[in-house]
Amino acid sequence: MENLKKTPLHHRHVTAGAMMSPFGGFDMPIEYTGIVKEHEAVRKNVGVFDVSHMGEVFVEGPEATRFVNYIFTNDVTDLAPGRILYGMMLNPAGGTIDDLLVYRMAPERYLLVINASNIDKDVAWILTHAQAFDVRAVNCSDDWAEIAVQGPGAETTLLSVLGIDATGLPFYGFKEESGMIVSRTGYTGEDGFEIYASAERIDDFWQKLMAAGVQPCGLGCRDTLRFEAGLPLYGDELDEDISPIEAGLGIFVKIDKPDFIGRDAVAKQKAEGVSRKIVGLEIEGPAIARHGYEVMDAEGNPVGTVTTGYRSITLERNLAMALIDAAHAAPGTHLQVKVRKKIFPATVIKKRFYTPNYKK
């Protein structure tokens, strides 16, 4: 496809023979040696992802805290410098503009890490609303490259291969050193780190990791890993028509803080309940339910659609997340899923299928 962006590591992926595919406007590696092998490397040891396609927007100024709180569902008021919060930007109807991470760099300086597919939309949204505040918002997405080192061996790998000592970093904490940012969040259900730096430095880190035998991982296993841990993907479990309350992410929506965009809508949903919810499903038989497949009640009436579905590599079960009518969302409810032209029984279960092993 024409006009696809390339990360600074693109040539490394192509040279390594990675399967490439468009994602979020970028030509990205989907897999190298196979999704199963890459998935298991992260679960059992360590793997590294190129996530340079993610966007970075810096916000600073006398009203930076007030502004970030106005566009963000979580509350950064008491967030200490060096710590991170997850949350969403909402439209006035409560739909999700994007889900993102907010890093507090200093008392009135923040880094907003946004999804690649939403960079242009998010930046326009942020800049438009920044006009009413004494802040400066700058899109620095093209200035930073990023890798994610994930798995139970991630901390040791950072020190032994890259010389980065991250042993003191708390979960959802970060540090700045030598012109780079190192954080500990992860999107895999395992302990993991993100390194933001210049393209040249990230390329050097990548080569050192490859020389040390660290498994390169594509976006294919990134999706299977986050799915098992019950983590949402924008465009599947969240979008401009799905609120964080419907997605089961209400813990990241602080309606008691000062006004923010979409507050009235999500406050009403929290108070009155929602008509549909994201749930987990376990499917009987050899069926793998994909995004958009129809979910029905026991009598065959449509009640929703699948948002993500896989045969879990770790758990060896056919699982899915689905957006369905709230009346059928209780755990243990018997439903059906239409996979191509066949109907398979399914049961509602918790959508966190795999217990994460984050460093607490």
C-alpha positions, 0 to 999 in steps of 0.5 A: 500500500502507498503512503504507509509510514515506516518506523525507524526500525522498519529496515530491521524488520524487513531484513529479518524477514518479518511478515509486514502489514498495514496497522494504524497507517504504518507498515508494521511487523505482524510476526517473525518466527510465528505468533505462538513462538513469540507469544510464549517467549513473552509469557515465559522469558522475554520479547521485544516489540517495535512500538515506534508507531505510538504517538507522543504529545507533550503538554506544558504550561501554567494550566497544564494540570487543569487542561489534562484533567479537562480532556482526560477521564482519570485524575492527575491532580495528585499524580506525582512526577515520575508516575503514569495514569491510564485513562481515556479522552471522551467526546461529549456523548461519552464515546471514546476518542482514544485511550492513552497513558499520561506521564507526569514529567514535572508539576506542569509538564505531561507526556500523553502517549496515544494510539497510532491510528488516532494520532491525527485525530487526537492531536487535532482534538488536543490542540483545539481544546488547548486554546482555552488554557494557558498551555502549550501542546506539541506533537512530538510523535515523529521525534521519538522511537519506542521499543517495549521489552516484555516478559518475566526476564525483561528487567534482567535483559534491560540491565545485562543487554542495554545497561539500563537499571530499571530495578527501582521502577514501580509499576506505572512509574518511569524515569528520564535519563540521558535523553530517554524515557524508561517506563514500566507499564506493559500491554501483555499481562507480564512485567515489561518496560517501554524505552523512548529515545531517538531513532538512532539510539533505539536502532542501537538497542534493537541490534544489541537485543537481537545479538543477545538472542532476544525474541523479536515480536510482532503485533500479532502476538501483542494482540493475543497477549493483551487479549488474554489479559483482558486489555482493550484495543482501540477500535475493538473494545473501545471507539467513539461509540463505546464508552469506558463504562460499557467497556468495564473501565469505569475505574479509570473514570473519576466523575468526582473530579472537576469537569471534563469532556464527556463527564455528564454522559458517563456520570449518568451511565455510572448512576443509571447503568448501561444497556450493553457491556463488554464481556468475556465468552468461552466458546464450545467446540472448534470455533474461533470467533472473530471481530464482528461475529454475531452473538445470540441468546439461547433462543437465537435472538441477536444480543451483540457482536464479538470484539476480539476472539482467539484460541488462547495460546496460553490457556488453550481455550476458545475465548472472545470478548464481545459487546452485548446487551447488559441483560445477558452479561451476567457470568454464567449466562448461556449464549451462542456465537455464529461462526461463519454459518454454524452456531456454537454454544458460549458462556459468559465469563470474566474477560480477564482470562489470564492473571497478569504477572505485573511487578507490583 
